[in-house]
């Protein structure tokens, strides 16, 4: 079961999500055949036709976790094409109310979380896609066709939009998503393979336009996984995280769903320096007094004192040397890496000299990360704070391979 998710301007509906939503309505006679038809129209991606069908069926199934989920998302999707600002606001508010009710009934899906996030923030659906008028008109035409479930017309319109504006990421992304939907709605193996591949071509175009946006990687991962290309899909889902690790949960949805489908565990190593730090205003004070755990030299724990000493030095001298253009101290990637590296190298020497036979497990992991050149990646993904996050883009610019390697070799636990 493969799922597409949201972009900032449009909703891409998941295939097969089971979500609980509720609407207040007068109960009517339940009709299973009518219910099934409404769901089938929704899943065919004709969201314009699906909305009134779902509205009617929801009156008879006010607490149905499938019917009402489709109603909520169809309402949200149709709101993006509503030109009247007041009507669009009303549709969004109703969709928000339905999805909040869904959450209260136990819906914890990633899709609902992202939809709620979008609806709880200012409406960006009417922000122009492009400053080039012909490109803007074409992509809006494509969106209207997509909403009707006419994927061929949508793809043709998106192609014209990209030709008019070669830098229009959304046009390439949406064309790929439309090819993906065509494949998903077919049962013919050859047709499915052909259009999944076509989707990948469009997603690659989007990535070429902007490699630091997560969505095309994630959508491409869905297409690859639907084809049974599990390993290739994993790489794309990881690339989505590398592109935008701090954009909320969107970038992580693909990998999390992939791990659930394939029963693969995902998680960061637990490495927690036994150091206390206090912050007042813009000043952080590092306690260099040894933690009781750091007094035992039998497993290398005594080397944690190096972490505290190194960070204290960064506050007094090293930050200004490494960041001469910044007026005030902040916790940085370089500082955290230097502090952890001092510990890792000291522990490695202890083992090599025979002073320590077996390192404490987290220290053993720290040594391995350092020797693999993945210490910075671990910090950026597992130990980021506001200061460290500021260093991510510069590190990614020259170390994308290490960031990817960290996920593939460390965080994705393949058993």
Buried (B, 14 or more C-beta within 10 A) or exposed (E): EBBBBBBBBBBBBBBEBEBBBBBEEEEEEEBEEBBEBBBEBBBEBBBBBBBEBBBBBBBBBBEBBBBBBBBBBBBBBBBBBBEEEEEBEEBBEBBBBBBBBBBEBEBEBBBBBBBBEBBEEEBEBEEEBBEBEEBBBBBBBBBBBBBBBBBEBBBBBBBBBBEBBEEBBBBBBBBBBBBBBBBBBBEEEEEBBBBBBBBBEBBBBBBEBBBEBBBBBBBBBBBBBBBEBEEBBBBBBBBBBBBBBEBEEBBBBBBEBBBEEEEBEBEEBEBEBBBEBEEEEEEBEBEBEBBEEBEEEEBBBBBBBBBBEBBBBBBEEBBBEEBEEEEEBBBBBBBBBBBBBBBBBBBBEBBEEEEBEEBBEBBBBBBBBBEBEBBBBBBBBBBBEEBBEBBBEEBBEEBBEBBBBBBEEBBBEEE
